[in-house]
Amino acid sequence: MELGLAGKVVIITGAASGIGRACARAFAAEGASVALIDVDNDAGSSLQRELAGGELEAGASCMFVRADITDPTHMEFAVQSVAHAFGGIDIAVGCAGISGPVGVALQEVGVAEFERVMSVNVTGQFLLAQQCAPFLKLSNVGAMVLLASDSSFVAAPGMVPYNASKGAVLQLTRALSVELEPDGIRVNCVCPSVVDTPMARADLGHTSETFAAQKYPVQTAEQVANHVLYLASPVSAPVNGTSLVSDYGYLAQSSFPA
Ligand SMILES: NC(=O)c1ccc[n+]([C@@H]2O[C@H](COP(=O)([O-])OP(=O)(O)OC[C@H]3O[C@@H](n4cnc5c(N)ncnc54)[C@H](O)[C@@H]3O)[C@@H](O)[C@H]2O)c1
């Protein structure tokens, strides 16, 4: 399937690791120019050098801007820099996120921890949308894809802030899709179950090898990137305001004891 992403400009938050990193590689492989946004300067710069050193298609470029997505000044600077360097922005992908407390009972969660998770996972996506929308409007294929989670629909115990934040990302997606539809901008989200990334390894205490031995299925960041690329591509033009759940069918399972 031809995704029509060659020559497009894509800005990706959380691009230095995990799903964001896989998205950056996948968009680059399609011939897009990629702007990597992350708070991790070393990993972001290193990926920029890697992509610029060989994986980019002819005519495509790659840049890295260090930014904390929760800081409006950082985000304004990052988005303006990308639009100026690449002559616009066609696609915005919001991957940056944190788990916050995992396996922590409600009474043990500090207000500051709760607010930090909401700030990165929700405010960061809001700022990305707010800063990018004026540029996406000028594109004839303007699209945003946000990383939500299966935790937008179901909750595991001991992760109250994360679960709350991912529910908010789902509704933020719908709100943005309605808000930006008149400007020709589509907004969708992806909702994966466990993905083998540094975040999930740290949360669950696994390596790639031990993940493979678990009873529950674990997907790869590259699989999620494929879903992101589909939703970002003009191929999915009629798809707007939706959530693509990739959870091996868990959410479809009834509790009926048949
Ligand atoms: N890994 C999973 O199992 C899984 C499942 C469902 C959804 N998700 C979501 O996918 C997204 C990516 O997760 P991942 O597993 O690739 O995580 P990851 O930890 O591997 O990568 C996250 C990246 O975001 C960056 N980041 C964090 N806070 C930031 C900030 N304030 N400003 C800028 N950058 C910041 C980090 O530096 C890192 O490079 C997250 O939103 C996560 O909630 C992950």
The ligand as an SDF file (V2000), in Angstrom:
LIG
                    3D

 44 48  0  0  0  0  0  0  0  0999 V2000
    5.0030    0.8240   26.2080 N   0  0  0  0  0  0  0  0  0  0  0  0
    3.7330    0.4970   26.3710 C   0  0  0  0  0  0  0  0  0  0  0  0
    3.3970   -0.6260   26.8200 O   0  0  0  0  0  0  0  0  0  0  0  0
    2.6570    1.4790   25.9940 C   0  0  0  0  0  0  0  0  0  0  0  0
    1.3370    1.0000   25.8550 C   0  0  0  0  0  0  0  0  0  0  0  0
    0.3320    1.9000   25.5260 C   0  0  0  0  0  0  0  0  0  0  0  0
    0.6280    3.2350   25.3270 C   0  0  0  0  0  0  0  0  0  0  0  0
    1.9130    3.6740   25.4760 N   0  0  0  0  0  0  0  0  0  0  0  0
    2.1670    5.1150   25.2670 C   0  0  0  0  0  0  0  0  0  0  0  0
    3.0380    5.2710   24.1810 O   0  0  0  0  0  0  0  0  0  0  0  0
    3.7960    6.4670   24.3530 C   0  0  0  0  0  0  0  0  0  0  0  0
    5.2790    6.1400   24.1650 C   0  0  0  0  0  0  0  0  0  0  0  0
    5.6660    5.2390   25.1940 O   0  0  0  0  0  0  0  0  0  0  0  0
    6.9740    4.3490   25.1220 P   0  0  0  0  0  0  0  0  0  0  0  0
    6.6130    3.0460   25.6830 O   0  0  0  0  0  0  0  0  0  0  0  0
    7.5670    4.4530   23.7750 O   0  0  0  0  0  0  0  0  0  0  0  0
    7.8580    5.1140   26.2290 O   0  0  0  0  0  0  0  0  0  0  0  0
    9.4130    5.4310   26.2940 P   0  0  0  0  0  0  0  0  0  0  0  0
    9.6670    5.7520   27.7260 O   0  0  0  0  0  0  0  0  0  0  0  0
   10.2080    4.3860   25.6290 O   0  0  0  0  0  0  0  0  0  0  0  0
    9.5360    6.7770   25.4310 O   0  0  0  0  0  0  0  0  0  0  0  0
    8.9280    7.9720   25.8670 C   0  0  0  0  0  0  0  0  0  0  0  0
    9.7490    9.1590   25.3740 C   0  0  0  0  0  0  0  0  0  0  0  0
    9.0850   10.3500   25.8150 O   0  0  0  0  0  0  0  0  0  0  0  0
   10.0700   11.2670   26.2810 C   0  0  0  0  0  0  0  0  0  0  0  0
    9.4780   12.1960   27.2300 N   0  0  0  0  0  0  0  0  0  0  0  0
    8.9810   11.9070   28.4710 C   0  0  0  0  0  0  0  0  0  0  0  0
    8.5690   13.0320   29.0640 N   0  0  0  0  0  0  0  0  0  0  0  0
    8.8100   14.0550   28.2020 C   0  0  0  0  0  0  0  0  0  0  0  0
    8.6230   15.4460   28.2580 C   0  0  0  0  0  0  0  0  0  0  0  0
    8.1070   16.0410   29.3320 N   0  0  0  0  0  0  0  0  0  0  0  0
    8.9660   16.1900   27.1900 N   0  0  0  0  0  0  0  0  0  0  0  0
    9.5170   15.6070   26.0940 C   0  0  0  0  0  0  0  0  0  0  0  0
    9.7360   14.2780   25.9890 N   0  0  0  0  0  0  0  0  0  0  0  0
    9.3860   13.5170   27.0380 C   0  0  0  0  0  0  0  0  0  0  0  0
   11.1350   10.3810   26.9220 C   0  0  0  0  0  0  0  0  0  0  0  0
   12.3770   11.0620   27.0510 O   0  0  0  0  0  0  0  0  0  0  0  0
   11.1790    9.1970   25.9650 C   0  0  0  0  0  0  0  0  0  0  0  0
   12.1220    9.4160   24.9430 O   0  0  0  0  0  0  0  0  0  0  0  0
    3.4500    7.0050   25.7430 C   0  0  0  0  0  0  0  0  0  0  0  0
    2.4780    8.0180   25.6240 O   0  0  0  0  0  0  0  0  0  0  0  0
    2.8650    5.7890   26.4420 C   0  0  0  0  0  0  0  0  0  0  0  0
    1.9610    6.1500   27.4610 O   0  0  0  0  0  0  0  0  0  0  0  0
    2.9380    2.8260   25.8010 C   0  0  0  0  0  0  0  0  0  0  0  0
  1  2  1  0
  2  3  2  0
  2  4  1  0
  4  5  1  0
  4 44  2  0
  5  6  2  0
  6  7  1  0
  7  8  2  0
  8  9  1  0
  8 44  1  0
  9 10  1  0
  9 42  1  0
 10 11  1  0
 11 12  1  0
 11 40  1  0
 12 13  1  0
 13 14  1  0
 14 15  2  0
 14 16  1  0
 14 17  1  0
 17 18  1  0
 18 19  2  0
 18 20  1  0
 18 21  1  0
 21 22  1  0
 22 23  1  0
 23 24  1  0
 23 38  1  0
 24 25  1  0
 25 26  1  0
 25 36  1  0
 26 27  1  0
 26 35  1  0
 27 28  2  0
 28 29  1  0
 29 30  1  0
 29 35  2  0
 30 31  1  0
 30 32  2  0
 32 33  1  0
 33 34  2  0
 34 35  1  0
 36 37  1  0
 36 38  1  0
 38 39  1  0
 40 41  1  0
 40 42  1  0
 42 43  1  0
M  CHG  2   8   1  16  -1
M  END
$$$$
